[in-house]
Amino acid sequence: TALPANCFGSLKALMSKVELVREAERYGLSGFVTETIGGSKNKAEDLKMVLASFSKSPGEVLYVGDTIFDIQAAKKAGVKSAGILNGYHSKEMLEKERPDYILGSLSDMKRLII
């Protein structure tokens, strides 16, 4: 199932700005990144803040993470989740959390955008 492109228009990432810019440029996604939140202490609450600040419904947001904690935070916030395989936790660990998608890398996210 693809997501509408506008759901990424106000993409935020819970990582450092330098890391995000580098990753977005590397995978051809820099046009979808408008701002960042770094050093999150509570990712689920920060995701809820993103929803409110951009007037998005949970179905319009995809949170991509490389740990089981990222998938859990997305579920707690009610947004779609994608586990990414080039990070900290293994495919098997991520799959146990039942994310909506499994991505090999950030470039795979492009196939989810209509």
WOTA-V635556 format. One line per field, one symbol per residue. phi: phi as a letter, one per 30 degrees, with the letter a starting at -180 (. if undefined). psi: psi as a letter, one per 40 degrees, with the letter a starting at -180 (. if undefined). A space follows every 10 residues. Layout:
# WOTA-V635556
phi = ???
psi = ???
This chain:
# WOTA-V635556
phi = .dcdeddceb ebbcbddddd eddddecicd dcccabbcid cbdddddddd eddchcdedc bcccbcbddd dddddddicd bbccdcbdcd eddddddhdd bbcdadddde ddcd
psi = hiiideeedf hiifiidddd ddddddefed eehdiihifh dgdddddddd dddefiidee hhhhieiddd ddddddeeii ihhhefadii ddddddefid ihhdiddedd eeh.
